[in-house]
Amino acid sequence: MNYVTLENGVKMPQLGYGVYQVTKEECERCVLDALKVGYRLFDTAQSYFNEEEVGNAIVKSGVSREEIFLTSKVWIDHYGYEECRKSVLESLRKLKTDYIDLMLLHQPFSDYYGAYRALEDLYDEGKIKAIGISNFYPDRMVDLASFTRIKPMINQIEIHPYYQQVLSKEWHDKYGVQLEAWAPFGEGRGNMFELSELKEIGDKYGKTVAQVILRWHLQRGIVVIPKSTHLERMKENFNVFDFELAQEDMDVISKLDKNESSFFSHQDPSIVEWFGKLIEERK
């Protein structure tokens, strides 16, 4: 396993297992399978509605809590100081743990400053080992890094071969904020798994397209959290530490960049409006 070291000295596995869109019914089994494969970084969120199942699996696995790096995220309707603090304590209860290794603010909307102050205090109290953000564009990241007491240690954003976030990475490197990729395969959009360029690189190393993509992320210094509900795919995604892409292969992949999201822009007013409506519908 490769590790990255966050600005506060915390070591984090560079490859983990994400449970976005893993149902409550499947989640416990999937996390147990991932633990058996060797995964030790697990990424969940309050809005995934499966924190409790992740916690159940970790307890049942018998794997020492100290071996596991656990990430969750505060949802927008829990922003503001008091609500955020209360929600994190509830996440601790659901995850059946005394501390969370990394807690992120899930979206760059609403009172994220109040919520971030709550994360800072919970960090001081030892209930969170590292704090960060998710889906914050470079300008919002620089804003928080410049005007908060404790700089974000992680920003989890969309990164994949079609959206490589080159400029964003430069800004995050400048401020010492570790990047983490959600949807590291772009959810396969744009026939990514069928790209001849990636298949040819895979053939060269005897690896699948998915393994090539994950290796590309790792060599860029990005933390990745691929998701699969299938044991064999979990094993495939984990088996990426026995080869290294040549610079010529990295250059080929760099040319696939479309420099635009495969999903949506958080700077689009209609998307911000959609999130606001989603919060109201969930109340």
Disulfide bonds with the S-S distance in Angstrom:
none
